[in-house]
Amino acid sequence: MLRSKKDEHYYIGYTSDLDRRIDEHNQGFSKSTAHRRPLELVYYEACRSSKDAMHREKYLKSTYGHRYLKNRLRNDSSD
């Protein structure tokens, strides 16, 4: 999960190469985040398969997933 330093909004996605994907977002290659740069990594999970990762991404984008992340990051010192 990335957080925009510009407007504090979040982006949730999955990738097989986290460092590369963060760089792509911060260079403006993603239409969904290009106008919200710079972005910082605030949370990530590792999955053993892309199928599991896609399922987890779908959950984290749901209402229950948003609640989970809010509780998980409640004590994040960068907030």
C-alpha angles and dihedrals in degrees: 000000000000127000123208112235087202101057105002092240120142134233121201122195144131133240141165091229112044099182093049092048094050089050090050091052093048092048091054099249092131116074092206094060106021093100092046100058139172100056131185131202110247102164140008140170130198123226129189095226137030089235090059090045092052091049091050092047090053090051094047090053091054126089091258091048092052089052091049092051093045090054093042092053096038093112096040105141093212092067 
